[in-house]
Amino acid sequence: MAHLTKNIQSKMINVAFILTPIDFGGAERVSLNLLKAYDREKYNIVPVLLIRPWEEKTFFAREVEKLSIEYLSIPVAIRPLEDGKDYFRILNCYRILFSILRKETFSIIHTNGYFADIIGIPLAKFFRIPHMSTCHGYIDNDINLKLYNIIDIFLLKYSNQIISVADNIKNKLIKRGISENKISTITNAVLLPTLTSKEISKKRILIRRELNIKNDETLIGYVGRLSKEKGLKYLLTAGKELLDAGLPVKIILIGDGPLREDLKALMDNLGLQNYVIITGFKEDVTAMLPALDMFILPSLTEGTPMALLEAMSYGIPVVATLVGGIPKVINNRKNGLLVSPSNSSEIVNAVMELINDKNLWEKISQGSKNSIQERFDLKKWVRKIETFYLDLAEKKKYRCYHDTIKDWIGNFWNLLIIIRYL
């Protein structure tokens, strides 16, 4: 869809909300939560989805439709290519978004992720529309991602407002030359569970029966993308050590990703074929959470992981690595256990301690629920985002920009030199 069937509301703050919902990870879940909870009487958020037109409609797009929210689509490429590259994709995205912004009157452009930033920031400057970016984190597993990250951080210098989901992301941006005054850290938030304790217990029994998990087996869960930066090989290695120690444990990996086949090979090498379940992509991951006895996040890098917050909201004891924004969420031994990254032995020790110390298990379970209710409530989070929208709308009204068009033109040639190498 390249145009809206309904007119933009002139009396409301209209936001072009740009993102690439190829997967349904933390950034997509955060974005969907915003769309579920924002004040529709004051704001009109229009999702602009950067999609792969040859693939079926994404889960995110289907969920947006369920909310009766109209969205726009921009193809990120014309067709899939064997080498994975379409050198005209960025120019085509610019062309379509240019047409949208020329036709519709948006108060704010809000981008999410490096590709959305690369497309949205230059055109926000061209049309003199205040820009806001949410930075969910950076992954640089290959040379292409590293290059995109360089371009993204370069462009973010011209954003009016940046939201980082964790302080470590904010600090990285500051070190790369972005003004601290335009960066605010707002940690992610989640919808609190609406199920009663009785309903959760019933779901637990049903799901464990479907998964063939015995009552005396400890089910350890992970939710998220199956990729290198998630450190899942350390979780599987820990699982092997726990089984060798005689503990009846099983591991369930809820998600999908490029490392799936490598993880299966590792499972075979460790003899874990009968002890590890990989579910693949699940539309409603929270529906699986009641079955878990504990949640482990062995990530090597993170922002403020949504999966961690969701597990804690159900009172599931968590073991997570001391990286990124995780220490801001977990108070060690109060609402979770912190371990060093890349260290399967510490994961083993933490799991064994939780299994053997029921008082600690109960303490962390209750502490998890309490901390989510007090600090990570979605309604409070949405109000903070709306405050930034209101502030940026006032800047548009009075033409109060952090950077001038002259500043932008002075650096535009450098941007073109970088883009030519994509």
C-alpha positions in Angstrom: 0.0 0.0 0.0 1.6 3.3 -1.1 -1.0 5.7 0.0 -3.5 6.0 2.8 -7.2 5.5 2.2 -8.1 7.9 5.0 -6.9 11.5 5.3 -4.3 12.5 7.8 -6.0 14.1 10.8 -5.1 17.8 10.8 -6.0 18.3 14.5 -3.8 15.4 15.7 -0.1 14.7 16.0 0.6 12.5 13.0 3.6 10.2 13.2 5.2 8.2 10.4 6.5 5.2 12.2 9.1 3.5 10.0 10.5 0.1 10.7 11.6 -3.2 9.0 9.5 -6.0 10.5 11.2 -8.9 8.7 11.5 -10.9 12.0 9.4 -10.5 15.1 12.0 -9.8 17.7 12.3 -7.4 20.5 12.1 -4.2 18.4 9.0 -5.4 16.7 7.3 -6.4 20.0 8.1 -3.0 21.5 6.7 -1.3 18.4 3.5 -3.4 18.5 3.0 -2.6 22.2 3.2 1.1 21.4 0.6 0.7 18.7 -1.7 -1.2 21.1 -1.5 1.4 23.9 -1.0 4.9 22.5 -3.7 7.6 22.9 -5.6 7.6 19.7 -7.5 10.8 20.5 -4.3 12.8 20.5 -2.0 10.9 18.2 -2.3 9.2 14.8 0.6 6.7 14.3 0.9 5.4 10.8 3.2 2.4 10.5 5.4 2.6 7.4 6.7 -1.0 6.9 9.8 -1.7 4.9 9.0 -5.2 3.5 10.1 -7.9 1.2 7.3 -8.1 -1.3 8.0 -11.6 -2.5 7.4 -13.0 1.0 4.1 -13.5 2.7 2.6 -10.8 4.9 4.6 -10.6 8.1 3.2 -11.4 11.5 3.7 -7.8 12.5 1.6 -6.5 9.6 -1.2 -9.0 10.5 -1.2 -7.9 14.1 -1.4 -4.2 13.0 -4.4 -5.1 10.9 -6.0 -6.7 13.9 -5.7 -3.3 15.7 -7.6 -1.6 12.8 -4.6 0.6 12.1 -3.9 1.4 8.5 -0.3 1.1 7.4 1.9 1.8 4.4 4.4 -0.6 2.8 7.7 0.1 1.0 9.5 -2.7 -0.7 13.2 -2.9 0.5 14.1 -4.7 -2.7 12.5 -5.4 -6.0 13.2 -9.1 -5.9 15.4 -11.6 -4.1 18.8 -11.9 -5.6 21.3 -14.8 -5.3 24.0 -12.6 -3.9 21.5 -10.9 -1.6 22.1 -7.5 -3.0 20.0 -5.0 -4.9 22.0 -1.9 -5.5 19.0 0.2 -6.3 17.0 -0.7 -3.2 17.9 2.4 -1.2 17.1 4.8 -4.1 13.8 3.0 -4.6 12.9 3.3 -0.9 13.8 7.0 -1.0 11.6 7.5 -4.1 8.5 5.8 -2.5 8.9 7.5 0.9 9.5 10.8 -0.8 6.2 10.4 -2.6 4.4 9.5 0.7 5.8 12.5 2.6 5.0 14.9 -0.2 1.4 13.7 -0.3 0.7 13.2 3.5 1.2 15.8 6.2 3.2 14.2 9.0 4.1 16.0 12.2 7.0 13.6 13.1 9.0 10.8 11.5 9.9 8.1 14.0 12.4 5.5 12.7 13.3 2.1 14.3 16.5 0.4 13.3 19.5 1.2 11.0 17.7 0.7 7.6 14.7 2.8 8.7 17.2 5.5 9.9 19.1 5.5 6.6 15.8 5.9 4.7 14.0 8.2 7.1 16.5 10.8 8.3 17.6 12.4 5.0 14.0 12.8 3.9 13.0 14.1 7.3 15.6 16.8 6.8 14.5 17.5 3.3 10.9 18.0 4.3 11.8 19.7 7.5 9.9 17.2 9.6 11.2 16.6 13.2 12.8 13.2 13.4 13.0 10.7 16.3 14.9 7.4 16.3 14.7 4.5 18.7 18.0 2.6 18.9 17.4 -1.0 19.9 21.1 -2.0 19.7 23.8 -2.8 17.1 24.9 -6.1 15.7 28.1 -6.3 13.5 28.4 -9.9 12.6 29.5 -9.2 9.0 31.1 -6.4 7.0 27.7 -5.2 5.6 26.2 -4.8 9.0 29.3 -2.9 10.2 29.0 -0.5 7.2 25.3 0.0 7.9 26.0 0.8 11.5 28.6 3.4 10.5 26.1 5.1 8.2 23.4 4.9 10.8 25.5 6.5 13.5 26.6 9.2 11.1 23.0 10.0 10.2 21.8 10.0 13.8 23.8 13.2 14.4 21.1 14.9 12.4 18.2 13.4 14.3 16.2 15.7 16.7 15.6 13.1 19.3 17.1 9.6 20.0 15.7 7.1 22.3 18.1 4.4 23.5 16.7 1.3 25.1 19.7 0.9 27.4 22.5 3.1 28.8 25.2 1.1 27.0 23.7 2.0 23.7 23.5 5.7 24.7 27.2 5.6 25.8 28.2 4.1 22.4 26.4 6.9 20.5 28.0 9.6 22.7 31.5 8.1 22.0 30.7 8.2 18.3 30.1 12.0 18.5 26.4 12.3 19.0 25.3 15.0 21.4 24.3 13.7 24.8 21.5 16.3 24.9 19.5 14.7 22.2 19.7 11.1 23.6 17.4 9.8 26.3 17.3 6.2 27.7 13.9 4.7 28.0 14.0 1.0 28.8 11.5 -1.3 27.2 8.3 -2.2 28.9 5.7 -5.0 28.7 2.1 -5.7 29.0 1.4 -7.3 32.4 -0.1 -10.9 32.2 -3.9 -10.9 32.6 -4.2 -14.6 33.4 -5.1 -15.7 36.9 -2.8 -18.1 38.8 -5.3 -20.9 38.2 -5.3 -20.2 34.4 -1.5 -20.1 34.3 -1.3 -23.4 36.1 -3.7 -25.0 33.7 -1.7 -23.7 30.7 1.5 -25.1 32.3 0.0 -28.6 32.5 -1.3 -28.5 28.9 1.9 -27.2 27.3 4.2 -29.5 29.2 2.0 -32.4 28.2 2.3 -31.4 24.6 6.0 -31.1 24.9 6.3 -34.4 26.7 7.9 -32.8 29.7 7.7 -35.0 32.9 6.7 -33.5 36.2 10.1 -34.1 37.7 12.0 -32.5 34.8 13.2 -28.9 35.0 12.3 -27.1 31.8 14.8 -24.3 30.9 13.7 -21.9 28.3 15.1 -19.3 26.0 13.1 -17.0 23.8 14.6 -15.0 20.9 16.5 -15.0 17.7 18.8 -18.0 17.1 22.0 -16.0 16.2 25.6 -15.8 17.2 25.3 -12.8 19.5 22.8 -14.7 21.7 25.5 -17.0 23.0 23.3 -20.1 22.8 26.2 -22.5 22.4 27.0 -21.8 26.1 23.5 -22.7 27.1 23.7 -26.0 25.3 27.1 -26.7 26.8 25.7 -26.0 30.2 22.8 -28.3 29.5 25.2 -31.1 28.7 27.1 -30.5 32.0 23.8 -30.5 34.0 22.7 -33.8 32.4 26.1 -35.3 33.1 25.7 -34.2 36.8 22.5 -36.3 36.9 20.0 -33.5 36.9 16.7 -34.1 34.9 16.7 -31.0 32.7 15.4 -30.2 29.3 15.9 -27.1 27.2 13.5 -25.4 24.9 14.6 -22.7 22.4 11.6 -20.7 21.3 12.5 -18.8 18.1 14.3 -19.1 14.8 17.3 -17.6 13.1 20.4 -18.2 11.0 22.1 -20.3 13.6 19.4 -23.0 13.8 21.3 -25.6 11.8 24.6 -25.0 13.6 22.8 -25.4 16.9 21.3 -28.7 15.7 24.8 -29.9 14.8 26.0 -28.9 18.2 23.1 -30.8 19.8 24.2 -33.9 17.9 27.8 -33.5 18.9 26.8 -33.1 22.6 24.3 -35.9 22.5 21.4 -33.6 23.3 18.9 -34.7 20.6 16.4 -35.9 23.2 16.9 -33.1 25.6 16.6 -29.9 23.5 13.5 -28.7 21.7 13.7 -26.0 19.0 10.2 -24.7 18.3 10.9 -22.4 15.4 9.0 -19.1 15.2 6.0 -18.7 17.5 3.5 -15.9 17.0 2.6 -15.7 20.7 5.8 -16.6 22.7 4.2 -15.5 26.0 1.8 -18.4 25.6 4.7 -20.8 26.1 6.1 -19.1 29.2 3.9 -20.8 31.8 5.5 -24.1 31.0 9.0 -23.0 32.0 10.7 -23.6 35.3 13.4 -21.0 34.6 14.5 -18.7 31.8 18.1 -18.3 30.6 19.4 -15.5 28.5 23.1 -16.2 27.6 23.6 -13.2 25.3 26.9 -11.7 24.4 25.4 -8.3 23.7 22.0 -6.8 24.5 19.9 -3.7 24.9 16.9 -4.2 27.2 15.6 -7.6 26.1 11.9 -7.9 25.8 12.0 -11.7 26.3 13.7 -11.2 29.6 11.0 -8.7 30.8 8.2 -11.0 29.6 9.6 -14.0 31.4 10.0 -12.0 34.6 6.4 -10.7 34.4 5.3 -14.3 34.8 7.5 -14.8 37.8 9.9 -17.2 36.1 13.3 -17.2 37.8 15.9 -15.8 35.3 19.6 -16.3 34.7 21.1 -13.7 32.4 24.5 -12.5 31.4 26.1 -9.3 32.7 25.9 -7.4 29.4 24.2 -4.3 27.9 21.1 -3.2 29.8 20.5 -6.4 31.6 22.2 -5.3 34.9 19.7 -2.3 34.9 16.9 -4.9 35.0 18.3 -7.6 37.2 19.4 -6.9 40.8 21.5 -10.0 41.4 19.9 -12.5 43.8 16.9 -10.2 44.3 15.0 -10.7 41.0 17.4 -12.9 39.0 20.9 -14.3 38.8 23.6 -12.6 36.8 26.5 -14.6 35.2 29.5 -13.7 33.1 29.0 -13.9 29.3 30.7 -16.8 27.4 30.7 -18.9 30.6 28.8 -22.1 30.6 30.1 -23.1 34.0 28.5 -20.1 35.7 25.2 -21.0 34.0 25.5 -24.5 35.4 26.2 -23.2 38.9 23.2 -20.7 38.8 20.8 -23.4 37.6 21.9 -25.9 40.2 21.6 -23.3 42.9 18.0 -22.5 41.9 17.1 -26.2 41.7 18.5 -26.9 45.1 17.4 -23.8 47.0 13.6 -23.5 46.8 13.7 -20.4 49.0 15.9 -18.6 46.5 13.7 -19.8 43.7 10.6 -18.3 45.4 12.4 -15.1 46.3 13.5 -14.5 42.8 10.2 -15.4 41.3 8.3 -12.9 43.4 11.0 -10.3 43.0 10.7 -10.6 39.2 7.0 -10.0 39.2 7.3 -7.0 41.6 10.1 -5.3 39.6 8.2 -5.5 36.3 5.1 -4.1 37.9 7.0 -1.3 39.5 9.5 -0.3 36.8 8.5 -1.7 33.4 4.8 -1.0 33.1 3.8 -0.4 29.5 1.3 2.4 30.2 4.0 4.5 31.8 6.4 3.8 29.0 3.9 4.8 26.3 3.2 8.1 28.1 7.0 8.9 28.0 7.1 8.3 24.2 4.0 10.5 23.8 5.8 13.3 25.7 8.6 13.3 23.1 6.0 13.3 20.3 4.4 16.4 21.8 7.7 18.2 22.3 8.8 17.4 18.7 5.4 18.6 17.3 6.0 21.9 19.1 9.4 22.2 17.5 7.8 21.7 14.1 5.2 24.4 14.9 7.9 27.0 15.8 10.6 25.7 13.5 13.0 25.0 16.4 15.5 22.5 15.0 18.7 21.1 16.5 20.4 21.3 13.1 19.9 23.7 10.2 19.6 22.8 6.5 22.9 24.4 6.0 24.5 22.0 8.4 22.9 19.1 6.6 24.0 20.1 3.1 27.6 20.6 4.4 27.8 16.9 5.2 25.6 15.4 2.5 28.4 14.8 0.1 30.1 12.6 2.7 26.9 10.6 3.0 26.7 10.0 -0.8 30.3 8.7 -0.8 29.4 6.1 1.9 26.1 5.1 0.2 27.8 4.3 -3.1 29.5 1.3 -1.4 26.3 -0.4 -0.3 
